[in-house]
Amino acid sequence: MHSHAYPQLRLDVDAVDHNIRVMGEWCRARDVVLAPHVKTTMSAPIVDRQLAAGAVGVTVATVDQAAVLLGWGHDRILIANQVVDSEGLARLRDWLNDKADRQIRFFVDSPEGVAAAQRIHGERDRRFEVLLDVGTPGGRTGVRTRADARRLAETIARAPGLALVGVAGYEGVAPNTRTEDTLAAVDDHCRRGRDVYTDVAAYFDTDAPIFSMGGSAFPDRVVEFLPTASDVPGTVRLLRSGCYVTHDHGTYARVSPIPGLRPALSVRAVVLSAPEPGVAVVGAGKRDLAYDADLPVLLGARCADGTEKSGVAGTVRALYDQHAVLADVTGLAVTDIVEFGLSHPCSVFDRWPAYYAVDADGDVSDLWRTDFHRTSITSVSRPVAG
């Protein structure tokens, strides 16, 4: 397959397959299972590889993302988020009723969320299976105290149509750094989640209760605090890590403690202009390059005919919608093709409806697609002109 369209997102498939093997081995050695958070990629070929390698299901963040995964044929889905709107809950109810062995679970952290699910549930509907979400002060969702968690577990146990099947937390609200203070905060959250899990064990309505954490940036700390079957019989220790699958050239390269992961993503783009000495303007910008965690890094360059260049240097100084401005440039000229490494994979794929799968030699082997934007909207009512 030949392509000359720039800019282009490129995925090293060999690196992805390698990362999947590395993460699978890491999890098996620590007696944890993995339901990878596929919001990272929302790309069927990658998800298929993760499941084929032993993942027990998939994690998503929204009901629409769950719809995409159902459309791809995956029936074991964890929505690592609250679902409280009537439309979203009705869709979950209908999907569960459609297939007896389908498993779709979601988080709750409030009596109001429990009541919302109750209102949608009918006597003949399958039960909603939920995990109690444990949060951290100043963080995102989740109950803040053990006392609140116990009260909510009691509320869920009394709610017709709901079953408490586990406890979940998310340690990644801490900054993605491995400073002493950050690690202490991560440990505190993991410890609190485990304490809640044992506190509410009497309310679990399953033989295989789940304790779930995120596990992308701090999986080594997470596994230090996981409960075991001796704490609660039947315990399933589940991580939702997502970013390991492509790793990166920034955030996760700095903080991931899992040895051997390889960055699999890059963007190639063309030098459009060299308007000043030491400056190059490249035809890729905020529409193409993740920048929420770190700015892209220059990995290398080649001439327009594909010949690799040596002695190339430059630093991204500014990003505009369609341009990156590099400063301190050496070795670059107009028409050269540069390659950027990226940080935070979750902000990469959603910019690209399609991207190039490449082999170990960098040759394009296929065009793969993402699906972030399936919506539940089927029609729009328009007001009648008066």
TORLO-688589 format. One record per residue (C-alpha): x negated, y, z negated; residue number from 1; residue in three letters. Coordinates in steps of 0.05 Angstrom, whole numbers, plus 5000, padded with zeros to 4 digits. Layout:
BEGIN
PT, xx, yy, zz, num, residuo
PT, X, Y, Z, NUM, Ala
...
This chain:
BEGIN
PT, xx, yy, zz, num, residuo
PT, 5000, 5000, 5000, 1, Met
PT, 4973, 5068, 5020, 2, His
PT, 4995, 5134, 4991, 3, Ser
PT, 4970, 5205, 4999, 4, His
PT, 5022, 5242, 4958, 5, Ala
PT, 4994, 5285, 4902, 6, Tyr
PT, 5001, 5294, 4845, 7, Pro
PT, 5012, 5222, 4826, 8, Gln
PT, 5019, 5184, 4761, 9, Leu
PT, 4978, 5121, 4761, 10, Arg
PT, 4982, 5060, 4715, 11, Leu
PT, 4925, 5010, 4709, 12, Asp
PT, 4965, 4945, 4705, 13, Val
PT, 4905, 4905, 4682, 14, Asp
PT, 4896, 4952, 4623, 15, Ala
PT, 4971, 4946, 4606, 16, Val
PT, 4967, 4870, 4607, 17, Asp
PT, 4905, 4872, 4565, 18, His
PT, 4938, 4918, 4514, 19, Asn
PT, 4999, 4873, 4509, 20, Ile
PT, 4954, 4814, 4494, 21, Arg
PT, 4914, 4853, 4442, 22, Val
PT, 4976, 4877, 4406, 23, Met
PT, 5008, 4808, 4408, 24, Gly
PT, 4946, 4776, 4376, 25, Glu
PT, 4942, 4832, 4324, 26, Trp
PT, 5015, 4821, 4304, 27, Cys
PT, 5010, 4745, 4301, 28, Arg
PT, 4949, 4749, 4257, 29, Ala
PT, 4989, 4790, 4207, 30, Arg
PT, 5054, 4752, 4210, 31, Asp
PT, 5094, 4808, 4239, 32, Val
PT, 5140, 4809, 4300, 33, Val
PT, 5146, 4864, 4351, 34, Leu
PT, 5206, 4897, 4383, 35, Ala
PT, 5169, 4951, 4422, 36, Pro
PT, 5199, 5020, 4427, 37, His
PT, 5210, 5024, 4502, 38, Val
PT, 5228, 5098, 4502, 39, Lys
PT, 5153, 5105, 4514, 40, Thr
PT, 5159, 5080, 4585, 41, Thr
PT, 5232, 5063, 4602, 42, Met
PT, 5203, 5023, 4660, 43, Ser
PT, 5229, 4953, 4674, 44, Ala
PT, 5164, 4920, 4698, 45, Pro
PT, 5128, 4941, 4634, 46, Ile
PT, 5185, 4919, 4589, 47, Val
PT, 5189, 4852, 4624, 48, Asp
PT, 5115, 4842, 4610, 49, Arg
PT, 5123, 4859, 4536, 50, Gln
PT, 5180, 4810, 4527, 51, Leu
PT, 5145, 4755, 4567, 52, Ala
PT, 5086, 4761, 4519, 53, Ala
PT, 5128, 4747, 4458, 54, Gly
PT, 5165, 4810, 4436, 55, Ala
PT, 5229, 4790, 4400, 56, Val
PT, 5271, 4846, 4429, 57, Gly
PT, 5267, 4920, 4447, 58, Val
PT, 5275, 4984, 4409, 59, Thr
PT, 5308, 5047, 4438, 60, Val
PT, 5327, 5115, 4411, 61, Ala
PT, 5396, 5128, 4442, 62, Thr
PT, 5459, 5093, 4465, 63, Val
PT, 5444, 5114, 4537, 64, Asp
PT, 5376, 5080, 4532, 65, Gln
PT, 5411, 5018, 4506, 66, Ala
PT, 5455, 5020, 4567, 67, Ala
PT, 5394, 5020, 4612, 68, Val
PT, 5364, 4960, 4576, 69, Leu
PT, 5429, 4922, 4579, 70, Leu
PT, 5430, 4936, 4654, 71, Gly
PT, 5362, 4904, 4658, 72, Trp
PT, 5389, 4842, 4625, 73, Gly
PT, 5362, 4851, 4554, 74, His
PT, 5410, 4834, 4498, 75, Asp
PT, 5369, 4841, 4435, 76, Arg
PT, 5366, 4915, 4422, 77, Ile
PT, 5350, 4957, 4361, 78, Leu
PT, 5372, 5030, 4365, 79, Ile
PT, 5322, 5062, 4317, 80, Ala
PT, 5368, 5121, 4304, 81, Asn
PT, 5435, 5140, 4276, 82, Gln
PT, 5497, 5130, 4320, 83, Val
PT, 5554, 5171, 4292, 84, Val
PT, 5592, 5198, 4352, 85, Asp
PT, 5657, 5162, 4370, 86, Ser
PT, 5639, 5153, 4443, 87, Glu
PT, 5571, 5122, 4427, 88, Gly
PT, 5601, 5076, 4374, 89, Leu
PT, 5658, 5055, 4421, 90, Ala
PT, 5607, 5036, 4474, 91, Arg
PT, 5568, 4994, 4423, 92, Leu
PT, 5633, 4960, 4400, 93, Arg
PT, 5652, 4943, 4471, 94, Asp
PT, 5583, 4916, 4489, 95, Trp
PT, 5583, 4872, 4427, 96, Leu
PT, 5653, 4846, 4442, 97, Asn
PT, 5633, 4830, 4514, 98, Asp
PT, 5581, 4778, 4495, 99, Lys
PT, 5581, 4735, 4432, 100, Ala
PT, 5505, 4726, 4427, 101, Asp
PT, 5488, 4799, 4443, 102, Arg
PT, 5452, 4835, 4386, 103, Gln
PT, 5453, 4911, 4382, 104, Ile
PT, 5435, 4941, 4316, 105, Arg
PT, 5428, 5014, 4293, 106, Phe
PT, 5408, 5056, 4233, 107, Phe
PT, 5452, 5089, 4181, 108, Val
PT, 5431, 5140, 4127, 109, Asp
PT, 5497, 5170, 4102, 110, Ser
PT, 5567, 5153, 4079, 111, Pro
PT, 5593, 5196, 4136, 112, Glu
PT, 5556, 5151, 4186, 113, Gly
PT, 5586, 5090, 4154, 114, Val
PT, 5656, 5121, 4157, 115, Ala
PT, 5646, 5139, 4231, 116, Ala
PT, 5630, 5067, 4248, 117, Ala
PT, 5690, 5042, 4207, 118, Gln
PT, 5738, 5086, 4245, 119, Arg
PT, 5716, 5055, 4311, 120, Ile
PT, 5716, 4983, 4287, 121, His
PT, 5780, 4941, 4296, 122, Gly
PT, 5800, 4878, 4260, 123, Glu
PT, 5782, 4833, 4319, 124, Arg
PT, 5717, 4868, 4337, 125, Asp
PT, 5649, 4840, 4322, 126, Arg
PT, 5615, 4871, 4263, 127, Arg
PT, 5566, 4928, 4269, 128, Phe
PT, 5499, 4905, 4241, 129, Glu
PT, 5461, 4963, 4211, 130, Val
PT, 5395, 4978, 4178, 131, Leu
PT, 5389, 5027, 4121, 132, Leu
PT, 5343, 5083, 4144, 133, Asp
PT, 5292, 5108, 4093, 134, Val
PT, 5264, 5178, 4106, 135, Gly
PT, 5212, 5223, 4076, 136, Thr
PT, 5219, 5293, 4047, 137, Pro
PT, 5212, 5345, 4102, 138, Gly
PT, 5216, 5291, 4155, 139, Gly
PT, 5271, 5268, 4201, 140, Arg
PT, 5330, 5221, 4187, 141, Thr
PT, 5335, 5173, 4129, 142, Gly
PT, 5356, 5173, 4056, 143, Val
PT, 5307, 5209, 4012, 144, Arg
PT, 5312, 5172, 3945, 145, Thr
PT, 5318, 5101, 3921, 146, Arg
PT, 5381, 5120, 3883, 147, Ala
PT, 5414, 5146, 3946, 148, Asp
PT, 5393, 5083, 3982, 149, Ala
PT, 5425, 5038, 3931, 150, Arg
PT, 5490, 5078, 3934, 151, Arg
PT, 5491, 5075, 4009, 152, Leu
PT, 5477, 5000, 4009, 153, Ala
PT, 5538, 4991, 3964, 154, Glu
PT, 5580, 5034, 4011, 155, Thr
PT, 5559, 4992, 4071, 156, Ile
PT, 5574, 4927, 4034, 157, Ala
PT, 5645, 4951, 4019, 158, Arg
PT, 5657, 4975, 4091, 159, Ala
PT, 5700, 4929, 4133, 160, Pro
PT, 5666, 4914, 4199, 161, Gly
PT, 5595, 4931, 4177, 162, Leu
PT, 5539, 4886, 4155, 163, Ala
PT, 5474, 4909, 4124, 164, Leu
PT, 5418, 4869, 4157, 165, Val
PT, 5356, 4906, 4135, 166, Gly
PT, 5317, 4969, 4118, 167, Val
PT, 5276, 5012, 4165, 168, Ala
PT, 5228, 5071, 4159, 169, Gly
PT, 5184, 5112, 4204, 170, Tyr
PT, 5115, 5130, 4179, 171, Glu
PT, 5097, 5171, 4240, 172, Gly
PT, 5126, 5236, 4214, 173, Val
PT, 5058, 5246, 4183, 174, Ala
PT, 5008, 5282, 4228, 175, Pro
PT, 4972, 5235, 4275, 176, Asn
PT, 4906, 5243, 4239, 177, Thr
PT, 4870, 5196, 4192, 178, Arg
PT, 4854, 5245, 4137, 179, Thr
PT, 4857, 5223, 4065, 180, Glu
PT, 4920, 5265, 4053, 181, Asp
PT, 4955, 5237, 4114, 182, Thr
PT, 4940, 5165, 4098, 183, Leu
PT, 4964, 5177, 4027, 184, Ala
PT, 5030, 5204, 4054, 185, Ala
PT, 5037, 5145, 4101, 186, Val
PT, 5023, 5096, 4044, 187, Asp
PT, 5074, 5131, 4000, 188, Asp
PT, 5128, 5126, 4053, 189, His
PT, 5113, 5053, 4067, 190, Cys
PT, 5114, 5037, 3993, 191, Arg
PT, 5181, 5073, 3984, 192, Arg
PT, 5211, 5035, 4042, 193, Gly
PT, 5189, 4968, 4012, 194, Arg
PT, 5217, 4988, 3944, 195, Asp
PT, 5284, 5005, 3975, 196, Val
PT, 5284, 4939, 4013, 197, Tyr
PT, 5276, 4899, 3949, 198, Thr
PT, 5325, 4945, 3912, 199, Asp
PT, 5382, 4932, 3961, 200, Val
PT, 5367, 4859, 3977, 201, Ala
PT, 5431, 4836, 3941, 202, Ala
PT, 5472, 4873, 3994, 203, Tyr
PT, 5440, 4840, 4055, 204, Phe
PT, 5492, 4803, 4096, 205, Asp
PT, 5445, 4759, 4135, 206, Thr
PT, 5398, 4700, 4125, 207, Asp
PT, 5342, 4737, 4161, 208, Ala
PT, 5339, 4808, 4133, 209, Pro
PT, 5293, 4856, 4170, 210, Ile
PT, 5242, 4904, 4143, 211, Phe
PT, 5221, 4949, 4201, 212, Ser
PT, 5170, 5005, 4209, 213, Met
PT, 5144, 5043, 4269, 214, Gly
PT, 5071, 5022, 4271, 215, Gly
PT, 5042, 5060, 4330, 216, Ser
PT, 4992, 5106, 4296, 217, Ala
PT, 4985, 5073, 4228, 218, Phe
PT, 5000, 4998, 4236, 219, Pro
PT, 4942, 4980, 4191, 220, Asp
PT, 4973, 5019, 4134, 221, Arg
PT, 5043, 4993, 4149, 222, Val
PT, 5022, 4920, 4142, 223, Val
PT, 4991, 4934, 4074, 224, Glu
PT, 5060, 4947, 4046, 225, Phe
PT, 5105, 4897, 4082, 226, Leu
PT, 5150, 4855, 4038, 227, Pro
PT, 5146, 4780, 4044, 228, Thr
PT, 5194, 4721, 4038, 229, Ala
PT, 5173, 4715, 3966, 230, Ser
PT, 5201, 4785, 3954, 231, Asp
PT, 5265, 4772, 3994, 232, Val
PT, 5279, 4703, 4023, 233, Pro
PT, 5282, 4701, 4099, 234, Gly
PT, 5247, 4768, 4108, 235, Thr
PT, 5230, 4787, 4180, 236, Val
PT, 5173, 4837, 4184, 237, Arg
PT, 5184, 4878, 4248, 238, Leu
PT, 5144, 4933, 4280, 239, Leu
PT, 5171, 4980, 4333, 240, Arg
PT, 5105, 5003, 4363, 241, Ser
PT, 5111, 5030, 4433, 242, Gly
PT, 5050, 5071, 4452, 243, Cys
PT, 5001, 5013, 4447, 244, Tyr
PT, 5024, 4988, 4515, 245, Val
PT, 4988, 5044, 4553, 246, Thr
PT, 4946, 5074, 4497, 247, His
PT, 4919, 5143, 4518, 248, Asp
PT, 4859, 5189, 4524, 249, His
PT, 4879, 5233, 4464, 250, Gly
PT, 4923, 5223, 4403, 251, Thr
PT, 4924, 5147, 4400, 252, Tyr
PT, 4852, 5141, 4423, 253, Ala
PT, 4834, 5180, 4360, 254, Arg
PT, 4880, 5148, 4309, 255, Val
PT, 4897, 5077, 4330, 256, Ser
PT, 4862, 5026, 4286, 257, Pro
PT, 4874, 4968, 4334, 258, Ile
PT, 4808, 4952, 4367, 259, Pro
PT, 4803, 4940, 4441, 260, Gly
PT, 4863, 4980, 4467, 261, Leu
PT, 4849, 5013, 4534, 262, Arg
PT, 4879, 5077, 4564, 263, Pro
PT, 4921, 5057, 4624, 264, Ala
PT, 4950, 5124, 4648, 265, Leu
PT, 4921, 5179, 4691, 266, Ser
PT, 4945, 5232, 4739, 267, Val
PT, 4910, 5248, 4804, 268, Arg
PT, 4918, 5317, 4835, 269, Ala
PT, 4883, 5362, 4885, 270, Val
PT, 4840, 5423, 4874, 271, Val
PT, 4880, 5478, 4908, 272, Leu
PT, 4837, 5538, 4894, 273, Ser
PT, 4769, 5559, 4866, 274, Ala
PT, 4783, 5634, 4858, 275, Pro
PT, 4725, 5651, 4811, 276, Glu
PT, 4658, 5620, 4794, 277, Pro
PT, 4668, 5563, 4744, 278, Gly
PT, 4743, 5562, 4755, 279, Val
PT, 4786, 5511, 4792, 280, Ala
PT, 4861, 5510, 4800, 281, Val
PT, 4892, 5441, 4807, 282, Val
PT, 4961, 5424, 4835, 283, Gly
PT, 4990, 5392, 4773, 284, Ala
PT, 5021, 5427, 4714, 285, Gly
PT, 5073, 5422, 4659, 286, Lys
PT, 5121, 5386, 4705, 287, Arg
PT, 5069, 5331, 4715, 288, Asp
PT, 5024, 5328, 4654, 289, Leu
PT, 5039, 5315, 4581, 290, Ala
PT, 5015, 5371, 4537, 291, Tyr
PT, 5054, 5367, 4472, 292, Asp
PT, 4997, 5332, 4434, 293, Ala
PT, 4934, 5349, 4472, 294, Asp
PT, 4917, 5381, 4538, 295, Leu
PT, 4896, 5334, 4594, 296, Pro
PT, 4823, 5317, 4600, 297, Val
PT, 4783, 5313, 4664, 298, Leu
PT, 4760, 5241, 4675, 299, Leu
PT, 4727, 5249, 4743, 300, Gly
PT, 4736, 5269, 4815, 301, Ala
PT, 4728, 5246, 4887, 302, Arg
PT, 4723, 5280, 4954, 303, Cys
PT, 4784, 5283, 4998, 304, Ala
PT, 4759, 5222, 5036, 305, Asp
PT, 4757, 5182, 4971, 306, Gly
PT, 4682, 5185, 4957, 307, Thr
PT, 4669, 5189, 4883, 308, Glu
PT, 4633, 5251, 4859, 309, Lys
PT, 4581, 5254, 4803, 310, Ser
PT, 4562, 5312, 4758, 311, Gly
PT, 4634, 5337, 4753, 312, Val
PT, 4656, 5376, 4691, 313, Ala
PT, 4712, 5422, 4670, 314, Gly
PT, 4762, 5435, 4614, 315, Thr
PT, 4836, 5450, 4622, 316, Val
PT, 4844, 5522, 4599, 317, Arg
PT, 4917, 5534, 4616, 318, Ala
PT, 4977, 5497, 4644, 319, Leu
PT, 5032, 5528, 4685, 320, Tyr
PT, 5093, 5495, 4715, 321, Asp
PT, 5056, 5467, 4776, 322, Gln
PT, 4983, 5486, 4762, 323, His
PT, 4926, 5469, 4715, 324, Ala
PT, 4870, 5519, 4708, 325, Val
PT, 4802, 5489, 4693, 326, Leu
PT, 4746, 5530, 4663, 327, Ala
PT, 4671, 5515, 4656, 328, Asp
PT, 4676, 5477, 4721, 329, Val
PT, 4617, 5445, 4757, 330, Thr
PT, 4618, 5401, 4817, 331, Gly
PT, 4689, 5414, 4841, 332, Leu
PT, 4711, 5444, 4908, 333, Ala
PT, 4777, 5457, 4942, 334, Val
PT, 4809, 5393, 4969, 335, Thr
PT, 4774, 5349, 4917, 336, Asp
PT, 4819, 5299, 4881, 337, Ile
PT, 4813, 5302, 4805, 338, Val
PT, 4836, 5251, 4754, 339, Glu
PT, 4864, 5272, 4687, 340, Phe
PT, 4870, 5230, 4625, 341, Gly
PT, 4932, 5242, 4583, 342, Leu
PT, 4953, 5243, 4510, 343, Ser
PT, 5018, 5218, 4479, 344, His
PT, 5048, 5168, 4528, 345, Pro
PT, 5120, 5183, 4506, 346, Cys
PT, 5114, 5251, 4540, 347, Ser
PT, 5083, 5223, 4604, 348, Val
PT, 5133, 5175, 4636, 349, Phe
PT, 5195, 5219, 4629, 350, Asp
PT, 5165, 5268, 4679, 351, Arg
PT, 5160, 5215, 4733, 352, Trp
PT, 5219, 5178, 4766, 353, Pro
PT, 5167, 5135, 4802, 354, Ala
PT, 5093, 5121, 4793, 355, Tyr
PT, 5038, 5079, 4823, 356, Tyr
PT, 5016, 5012, 4795, 357, Ala
PT, 4942, 5003, 4809, 358, Val
PT, 4894, 4945, 4802, 359, Asp
PT, 4827, 4942, 4768, 360, Ala
PT, 4793, 4973, 4829, 361, Asp
PT, 4842, 5032, 4828, 362, Gly
PT, 4878, 5009, 4891, 363, Asp
PT, 4953, 5020, 4892, 364, Val
PT, 4991, 4954, 4889, 365, Ser
PT, 5063, 4975, 4879, 366, Asp
PT, 5110, 5032, 4864, 367, Leu
PT, 5145, 5025, 4796, 368, Trp
PT, 5203, 5066, 4770, 369, Arg
PT, 5229, 5095, 4705, 370, Thr
PT, 5300, 5104, 4683, 371, Asp
PT, 5307, 5156, 4628, 372, Phe
PT, 5369, 5192, 4651, 373, His
PT, 5427, 5143, 4657, 374, Arg
PT, 5487, 5179, 4627, 375, Thr
PT, 5555, 5158, 4600, 376, Ser
PT, 5588, 5215, 4639, 377, Ile
PT, 5630, 5186, 4695, 378, Thr
PT, 5671, 5246, 4715, 379, Ser
PT, 5680, 5320, 4699, 380, Val
PT, 5748, 5351, 4690, 381, Ser
PT, 5753, 5418, 4723, 382, Arg
PT, 5802, 5471, 4702, 383, Pro
PT, 5858, 5483, 4751, 384, Val
PT, 5856, 5553, 4781, 385, Ala
PT, 5915, 5594, 4758, 386, Gly
